[in-house]
């Protein structure tokens, strides 16, 4: 093939088609979702002194929204709800999608 006119013809792929194909490829990937109620720092001595009935004070107010993580990355904020006798989370705020993955908080 010395001339490009002899090259096989390929269908032009639009950017939207490519994005849809990429999403279809990733749509079945499993993600671990976790919810953080709050956290606290304890010394080893404080940890070892805990027993039944001990209370650990967390760094959040009772009415603060909870952090929702997907594979350790903050993706949303929500609140606890009861669903058929089990805990659930109502999503209240999604991390701004226009930010993409840059600047998202990653839990260690």
Secondary structure as GFF3:
##gff-version 3
##sequence-region A 1 108
A	DSSP	three_ten_helix	4	6	.	.	.	ID=ss1
A	DSSP	alpha_helix	15	26	.	.	.	ID=ss2
A	DSSP	beta_strand	33	36	.	.	.	ID=ss3
A	DSSP	alpha_helix	44	48	.	.	.	ID=ss4
A	DSSP	beta_strand	66	70	.	.	.	ID=ss5
A	DSSP	beta_strand	73	83	.	.	.	ID=ss6
A	DSSP	beta_strand	86	94	.	.	.	ID=ss7
A	DSSP	three_ten_helix	97	99	.	.	.	ID=ss8
###
